[in-house]
Amino acid sequence: MKRDYCNLYFLDSFTAKVNRKRLDFDPKFEKQFNLDIKEFSEDFDKKLLSHTKSNPSSKDSLLALRCRVSFPIYEKVNLIYKQFFNQYEIKLDEMLVMLLDDSGENYLRLPSELDGKKNKFIRKTFSWKTILDMQNNKFIKPFSAEVISEYNPKLSNLSTWTKNKVQGNYDLKSYLKSYGLLLISPWALIADSSKSMVINSWERCGEGKLKLNEIKKIYNSYIYKYKKAKESYKLRTGKISGWIPDENFLASLDPPQKNTATLLLIDKAIRQYKSGVESARSFENNEENQIENTYKEDNDFIRKDLTQKINETLVSFSTEMIEKIINQDKNKWGKDESRKLAWKLYGDGLSQRDIAYKCSHKQGWVSKLIPEKRIAEEIAQDAAIEILKMNELNFLKKDPNGMERLIETLKNYLLNSENKNNLCILRNLIKEEIIK
């Protein structure tokens, strides 16, 4: 895809697809800055930002920056979607409509409090001056304006900044949470991680030249400063999400940090460690050998005979629990036949949305009736206790988070790993129980 300052990526409301369009600039401005031949550049980002702030009533330099951030917004949202859509029933267009909401217009319709009429709107030029007015009212739209208004080039490049803002966006996180997916920002993840978690993560997955003692010092000072910084941010903006460490915060850490690079390395190490991935492996491809390849000891994969034992144990616990859950629900099938139909359709591979439609219910009814993630987690918890007794897995017992990692792996295996009929293992087991 073309990456320049003249083309804006936007969500077409008619086709629900992302398109690219060439925007119109003042010819003098376009010639002065050579927009047509410019590709993404950190130096040019800074130049445009400086010009925007120095000319607060002008729209062109800000328009170029809006084009600039539109691509990493799309890129990050698309990445999140590709990573999780197989496991969660998220929709790309529903995610994009929240964040790729800049259509490239030169004017904004903003609510006015004039004459006490709260429902009135005023038309204002989409300029830096307008963004500052929105900041004063603690309301900034579209999302591109929020990204640009808070950008600090001393902390990171604009692409990284934009992607972090996407991941920390309250609306997106709320949407994903409604489907059971918790998307946590790097800053919140570090704050929510224990000291032992950070140590283990860095020892196994850390990158860079920093030694463990330095990471410990940075983490300790980060935890000490984080809560106060978040409270200050909430008072200033009225928001509980979207905080990013600024220069003052970074300078206050021990040792002082010039940018977010080290914190992002800590975040990366934690994510890799939590996912049970020492080789940066993730559950994206629905391979049948996920369990076999997830845990390593002395760089050797677990033997196939062990994998078979793990599979047998997991299926045994799954069958027992699924039988119990369905038998409990059978008592209600006489009064409401749609409950039985829902289970059958789930076993056939239909999405919650399609099940809800066929059963004439809302999606919330389906997710409550068939809480697949909770079922998978309960099975994984029971099976993990038995699996951890296997001598071949002694290395996990030495890991303070070994049980947690094993449970997460088993849960993902049940929900993602395809067995037969191109269905995940959990759906197949439910299908078999319904047939019985």
C-alpha positions as CSV (number, residue, x, y, z in Angstrom):
1,M,0.0,0.0,0.0
2,K,1.1,3.5,-0.8
3,R,2.4,5.4,2.3
4,D,2.4,9.1,1.7
5,Y,1.0,12.4,3.0
6,C,-1.6,13.0,0.2
7,N,-3.7,9.9,0.4
8,L,-6.1,9.2,3.2
9,Y,-7.2,5.7,4.2
10,F,-10.9,5.6,5.3
11,L,-13.8,3.3,5.8
12,D,-16.3,3.4,3.0
13,S,-19.7,3.4,4.7
14,F,-21.4,1.8,1.6
15,T,-19.1,-1.1,1.0
16,A,-17.7,-1.4,4.6
17,K,-14.2,-1.7,3.0
18,V,-11.1,0.5,3.5
19,N,-10.4,2.7,0.5
20,R,-7.7,5.3,-0.3
21,K,-8.4,8.7,-1.7
22,R,-6.2,11.6,-2.8
23,L,-7.0,14.8,-0.9
24,D,-6.8,18.3,-2.2
25,F,-4.3,20.7,-0.8
26,D,-3.5,24.3,-1.4
27,P,-1.2,24.2,-4.5
28,K,1.4,26.5,-2.9
29,F,1.6,24.4,0.2
30,E,1.8,21.2,-1.8
31,K,4.6,22.5,-3.9
32,Q,6.5,24.0,-0.9
33,F,6.5,20.7,1.0
34,N,6.8,18.4,-2.1
35,L,3.9,16.3,-0.7
36,D,3.5,14.1,-3.8
37,I,6.9,12.6,-3.6
38,K,7.2,12.3,0.2
39,E,7.0,8.9,1.9
40,F,6.8,8.4,5.6
41,S,9.7,10.0,7.4
42,E,10.3,10.9,11.0
43,D,11.9,14.2,10.2
44,F,9.1,15.2,7.9
45,D,6.6,14.2,10.5
46,K,8.3,16.7,12.9
47,K,8.4,19.4,10.3
48,L,4.7,19.1,9.6
49,L,3.8,19.0,13.2
50,S,5.9,22.2,13.9
51,H,4.3,24.0,10.9
52,T,0.8,22.9,12.1
53,K,1.4,24.4,15.6
54,S,3.0,27.5,14.2
55,N,0.0,28.1,11.9
56,P,-3.0,27.1,14.1
57,S,-5.6,28.5,11.6
58,S,-4.2,26.7,8.6
59,K,-5.6,23.3,7.6
60,D,-3.1,21.9,5.0
61,S,-0.2,20.7,7.2
62,L,-2.7,19.1,9.6
63,L,-4.5,17.5,6.7
64,A,-1.2,15.9,5.6
65,L,-0.7,14.5,9.1
66,R,-4.2,13.1,9.1
67,C,-3.3,11.2,5.9
68,R,-0.1,10.1,7.6
69,V,-1.7,8.5,10.6
70,S,-4.6,7.0,8.7
71,F,-2.5,4.1,7.5
72,P,-1.0,2.9,10.9
73,I,-4.5,3.2,12.3
74,Y,-5.8,0.8,9.7
75,E,-2.7,-1.3,9.9
76,K,-3.0,-1.8,13.7
77,V,-6.7,-2.5,13.7
78,N,-6.3,-5.0,10.9
79,L,-3.5,-6.7,12.8
80,I,-5.6,-7.1,15.9
81,Y,-8.4,-8.5,13.8
82,K,-6.2,-11.0,12.0
83,Q,-4.8,-12.2,15.3
84,F,-8.0,-12.8,17.1
85,F,-10.9,-13.2,14.6
86,N,-10.7,-17.0,14.6
87,Q,-11.2,-17.2,18.3
88,Y,-13.5,-14.2,18.9
89,E,-16.5,-13.1,16.8
90,I,-15.1,-9.6,16.1
91,K,-15.8,-7.8,12.9
92,L,-13.2,-5.7,11.1
93,D,-15.6,-3.0,9.9
94,E,-17.1,-2.7,13.4
95,M,-13.6,-2.0,14.8
96,L,-12.6,0.3,12.0
97,V,-15.7,2.5,12.2
98,M,-14.6,3.6,15.7
99,L,-11.0,4.6,14.8
100,L,-10.8,5.1,11.0
101,D,-13.5,7.8,11.2
102,D,-11.7,10.7,9.4
103,S,-13.2,11.2,6.0
104,G,-10.8,14.0,5.0
105,E,-13.3,16.8,5.3
106,N,-12.0,20.4,5.8
107,Y,-14.7,21.3,8.3
108,L,-16.1,19.8,11.5
109,R,-19.6,20.0,12.9
110,L,-19.1,20.5,16.6
111,P,-21.7,20.8,19.5
112,S,-22.3,24.3,20.7
113,E,-23.3,25.5,24.1
114,L,-24.4,28.9,22.7
115,D,-27.6,30.4,24.2
116,G,-27.9,27.4,26.4
117,K,-29.0,25.2,23.5
118,K,-27.0,22.0,23.8
119,N,-28.3,20.4,20.6
120,K,-26.9,23.2,18.3
121,F,-23.9,22.5,16.1
122,I,-21.4,24.9,14.7
123,R,-19.2,24.5,11.6
124,K,-15.5,25.0,12.2
125,T,-12.3,24.6,10.0
126,F,-10.5,21.4,10.8
127,S,-7.3,23.1,12.1
128,W,-5.0,23.0,15.0
129,K,-6.9,25.9,16.6
130,T,-10.1,23.8,16.5
131,I,-8.3,20.8,18.0
132,L,-7.1,23.0,20.9
133,D,-10.8,24.1,21.4
134,M,-11.8,20.5,21.5
135,Q,-9.1,19.7,24.0
136,N,-10.4,22.4,26.4
137,N,-13.8,20.7,26.2
138,K,-12.2,17.2,26.7
139,F,-13.8,16.0,23.5
140,I,-11.7,15.3,20.5
141,K,-13.0,13.7,17.3
142,P,-12.1,12.2,14.9
143,F,-9.6,9.7,16.3
144,S,-6.8,11.0,14.0
145,A,-7.1,14.5,15.7
146,E,-6.7,12.8,19.1
147,V,-3.6,11.0,17.9
148,I,-2.0,14.1,16.4
149,S,-2.9,16.4,19.3
150,E,-1.2,14.2,21.9
151,Y,1.8,13.2,19.8
152,N,5.2,13.9,21.3
153,P,8.1,13.2,18.8
154,K,10.6,13.0,21.6
155,L,9.0,9.8,22.9
156,S,8.5,7.7,19.8
157,N,8.0,7.9,16.0
158,L,4.5,8.7,14.8
159,S,3.7,5.2,13.6
160,T,4.5,3.6,16.9
161,W,2.6,6.4,18.7
162,T,-0.5,5.9,16.6
163,K,-0.5,2.1,17.0
164,N,-0.2,2.5,20.8
165,K,-3.1,5.0,20.8
166,V,-5.2,2.4,18.9
167,Q,-4.4,-0.3,21.4
168,G,-5.3,2.0,24.3
169,N,-8.5,3.4,22.8
170,Y,-11.4,3.1,25.2
171,D,-14.1,2.4,22.6
172,L,-12.1,-0.3,20.9
173,K,-11.2,-2.0,24.2
174,S,-14.8,-1.9,25.3
175,Y,-15.9,-3.4,22.0
176,L,-13.4,-6.2,22.2
177,K,-14.2,-6.8,25.9
178,S,-17.9,-7.4,24.9
179,Y,-16.6,-10.4,23.0
180,G,-14.4,-11.6,25.8
181,L,-11.2,-10.2,24.4
182,L,-9.1,-8.1,26.8
183,L,-6.8,-5.7,24.9
184,I,-4.3,-4.2,27.3
185,S,-1.9,-1.3,26.5
186,P,1.8,-1.8,27.1
187,W,1.7,0.7,30.0
188,A,-1.2,-1.0,31.8
189,L,0.3,-4.5,31.2
190,I,3.6,-3.5,32.9
191,A,1.6,-1.9,35.8
192,D,-0.5,-5.1,36.2
193,S,2.4,-7.4,36.1
194,S,4.1,-8.6,39.3
195,K,7.8,-8.1,39.9
196,S,8.4,-11.9,39.6
197,M,6.5,-11.9,36.3
198,V,8.7,-9.1,35.0
199,I,11.9,-10.9,36.2
200,N,10.9,-14.3,34.6
201,S,9.8,-12.6,31.4
202,W,13.0,-10.7,31.0
203,E,15.2,-13.7,31.8
204,R,13.5,-15.8,29.2
205,C,12.3,-13.4,26.6
206,G,14.1,-10.1,27.1
207,E,15.9,-8.3,24.3
208,G,18.5,-5.7,24.3
209,K,21.6,-4.8,26.3
210,L,20.0,-4.0,29.6
211,K,20.8,-6.3,32.5
212,L,18.2,-7.7,34.9
213,N,19.1,-5.4,37.8
214,E,18.5,-2.4,35.5
215,I,15.1,-3.8,34.5
216,K,14.2,-4.3,38.1
217,K,15.0,-0.7,39.0
218,I,13.0,0.7,36.0
219,Y,10.0,-1.5,36.9
220,N,10.1,-0.5,40.6
221,S,10.2,3.2,39.8
222,Y,7.5,2.7,37.1
223,I,5.1,1.0,39.5
224,Y,5.7,3.8,42.1
225,K,5.0,6.6,39.6
226,Y,2.3,5.0,37.5
227,K,-0.7,5.3,39.8
228,K,-0.2,9.0,40.4
229,A,0.4,9.7,36.7
230,K,-2.9,8.0,35.8
231,E,-4.8,9.9,38.4
232,S,-3.4,13.2,37.1
233,Y,-4.3,12.2,33.5
234,K,-7.9,11.4,34.5
235,L,-8.3,14.8,36.2
236,R,-6.8,16.5,33.2
237,T,-8.7,14.7,30.4
238,G,-11.7,13.1,32.1
239,K,-10.7,9.8,30.6
240,I,-9.5,6.6,32.3
241,S,-7.7,5.1,29.2
242,G,-5.3,6.4,26.6
243,W,-2.5,7.5,29.0
244,I,1.0,7.4,27.5
245,P,4.1,8.1,29.5
246,D,5.4,11.6,28.8
247,E,8.8,13.2,29.0
248,N,8.5,14.1,32.7
249,F,7.3,10.7,33.6
250,L,10.1,8.9,31.7
251,A,12.7,11.3,33.2
252,S,11.5,10.5,36.7
253,L,12.2,6.7,36.3
254,D,15.3,5.1,37.7
255,P,17.4,5.2,35.6
256,P,15.8,8.1,33.7
257,Q,14.5,7.2,30.2
258,K,14.7,9.4,27.1
259,N,11.9,7.5,25.3
260,T,9.6,4.5,25.6
261,A,11.9,2.0,23.9
262,T,12.9,0.1,27.1
263,L,9.3,0.0,28.4
264,L,8.1,-1.4,25.1
265,L,10.8,-4.1,25.3
266,I,9.6,-5.0,28.8
267,D,6.0,-5.2,27.4
268,K,7.1,-7.4,24.6
269,A,8.9,-9.8,26.9
270,I,5.9,-10.1,29.2
271,R,3.6,-10.8,26.3
272,Q,5.8,-13.5,24.9
273,Y,6.3,-15.1,28.3
274,K,2.6,-15.0,29.2
275,S,1.7,-16.7,25.9
276,G,4.1,-19.5,26.7
277,V,6.1,-18.6,23.7
278,E,9.9,-18.5,24.1
279,S,10.2,-18.5,20.3
280,A,7.6,-15.7,19.7
281,R,5.0,-18.3,18.8
282,S,1.3,-17.5,19.0
283,F,-2.0,-19.3,18.5
284,E,-3.0,-17.9,15.1
285,N,-2.9,-20.8,12.7
286,N,-5.1,-23.4,14.2
287,E,-2.4,-26.1,14.0
288,E,-3.2,-29.5,15.5
289,N,0.2,-29.7,17.1
290,Q,0.0,-26.5,19.2
291,I,0.5,-28.3,22.6
292,E,3.5,-30.2,21.2
293,N,5.2,-27.1,20.0
294,T,4.3,-24.7,22.8
295,Y,6.6,-25.8,25.6
296,K,10.3,-26.5,25.2
297,E,12.9,-27.9,27.5
298,D,16.5,-27.7,26.6
299,N,15.4,-26.6,23.1
300,D,13.8,-30.0,22.4
301,F,10.1,-30.3,21.7
302,I,7.9,-32.5,23.8
303,R,7.8,-36.0,22.5
304,K,4.8,-37.2,20.5
305,D,3.9,-39.9,23.0
306,L,3.6,-37.2,25.6
307,T,1.5,-35.1,23.3
308,Q,-0.8,-38.1,22.9
309,K,-1.1,-38.5,26.7
310,I,-1.9,-34.8,27.0
311,N,-4.6,-35.1,24.3
312,E,-6.2,-38.1,25.9
313,T,-6.3,-36.5,29.3
314,L,-7.8,-33.3,27.9
315,V,-10.5,-35.1,25.9
316,S,-11.4,-37.2,29.0
317,F,-12.0,-34.2,31.1
318,S,-13.7,-32.4,28.3
319,T,-16.2,-35.2,27.7
320,E,-17.1,-35.5,31.3
321,M,-17.7,-31.7,31.8
322,I,-19.6,-31.2,28.5
323,E,-21.9,-34.2,29.4
324,K,-22.6,-32.6,32.7
325,I,-23.3,-29.1,31.3
326,I,-25.6,-30.4,28.6
327,N,-27.5,-32.7,30.9
328,Q,-28.2,-29.8,33.2
329,D,-29.5,-27.7,30.3
330,K,-31.7,-30.6,29.0
331,N,-34.2,-30.0,31.8
332,K,-35.1,-26.7,30.0
333,W,-35.4,-28.0,26.5
334,G,-39.1,-29.1,26.9
335,K,-40.1,-25.5,27.6
336,D,-37.7,-23.9,25.1
337,E,-36.7,-26.0,22.1
338,S,-34.5,-23.2,20.9
339,R,-32.0,-24.1,23.6
340,K,-31.4,-27.5,22.1
341,L,-31.2,-26.0,18.6
342,A,-28.6,-23.5,19.8
343,W,-26.3,-26.3,21.1
344,K,-26.7,-28.3,17.9
345,L,-25.9,-25.2,15.7
346,Y,-22.9,-24.5,17.9
347,G,-21.7,-28.1,17.3
348,D,-22.2,-27.5,13.6
349,G,-19.8,-24.6,13.6
350,L,-22.2,-21.6,13.4
351,S,-21.2,-18.3,14.9
352,Q,-23.0,-16.9,17.9
353,R,-24.6,-14.2,15.7
354,D,-25.9,-16.8,13.3
355,I,-27.2,-19.0,16.1
356,A,-29.0,-16.1,17.6
357,Y,-30.7,-15.3,14.3
358,K,-31.8,-18.9,13.7
359,C,-33.1,-19.2,17.3
360,S,-34.8,-15.8,17.2
361,H,-32.8,-14.6,20.2
362,K,-30.2,-11.9,20.8
363,Q,-26.5,-12.7,20.7
364,G,-26.2,-12.1,24.4
365,W,-28.7,-15.0,25.0
366,V,-26.4,-17.4,23.1
367,S,-23.2,-16.3,24.8
368,K,-24.9,-16.8,28.2
369,L,-26.3,-20.2,27.1
370,I,-23.0,-21.4,25.6
371,P,-20.2,-19.6,27.4
372,E,-17.5,-21.4,25.4
373,K,-14.5,-19.5,26.8
374,R,-15.6,-20.3,30.4
375,I,-16.3,-23.9,29.5
376,A,-12.9,-24.2,27.9
377,E,-11.2,-22.6,30.8
378,E,-12.9,-24.8,33.4
379,I,-11.9,-27.9,31.4
380,A,-8.3,-26.6,31.1
381,Q,-8.1,-26.0,34.8
382,D,-9.2,-29.5,35.8
383,A,-7.1,-31.2,33.1
384,A,-4.0,-29.1,33.9
385,I,-3.9,-30.5,37.5
386,E,-3.7,-34.0,36.1
387,I,-1.4,-33.2,33.2
388,L,1.1,-31.5,35.5
389,K,1.6,-34.8,37.4
390,M,3.4,-36.2,34.3
391,N,7.1,-36.5,35.0
392,E,8.0,-35.1,31.6
393,L,6.5,-31.8,32.6
394,N,8.6,-31.3,35.8
395,F,10.2,-28.2,34.2
396,L,6.8,-26.5,34.4
397,K,6.6,-27.1,38.2
398,K,9.7,-25.0,38.6
399,D,8.1,-22.1,36.7
400,P,6.1,-19.9,39.1
401,N,3.7,-19.2,36.3
402,G,3.8,-22.7,34.8
403,M,0.3,-23.7,35.8
404,E,-1.2,-20.5,34.4
405,R,0.6,-20.9,31.1
406,L,-0.4,-24.5,30.8
407,I,-4.1,-23.6,31.5
408,E,-4.0,-20.9,28.9
409,T,-2.4,-23.2,26.3
410,L,-5.0,-25.9,26.9
411,K,-7.9,-23.4,26.7
412,N,-6.6,-22.1,23.4
413,Y,-6.1,-25.6,22.1
414,L,-9.7,-26.5,22.8
415,L,-11.0,-23.3,21.1
416,N,-8.6,-23.0,18.2
417,S,-7.2,-26.3,17.2
418,E,-9.2,-28.0,14.5
419,N,-9.8,-31.7,14.8
420,K,-12.3,-33.1,12.3
421,N,-15.0,-31.5,10.1
422,N,-12.9,-28.3,10.2
423,L,-14.3,-27.6,13.6
424,C,-12.4,-26.8,16.8
425,I,-12.1,-29.6,19.4
426,L,-14.7,-28.1,21.8
427,R,-17.3,-27.8,19.1
428,N,-16.7,-31.4,18.0
429,L,-17.0,-32.7,21.5
430,I,-20.3,-30.8,22.0
431,K,-21.6,-32.1,18.6
432,E,-20.8,-35.7,19.7
433,E,-22.6,-35.2,23.0
434,I,-25.7,-33.8,21.3
435,I,-25.8,-36.7,18.8
436,K,-25.7,-39.1,21.8
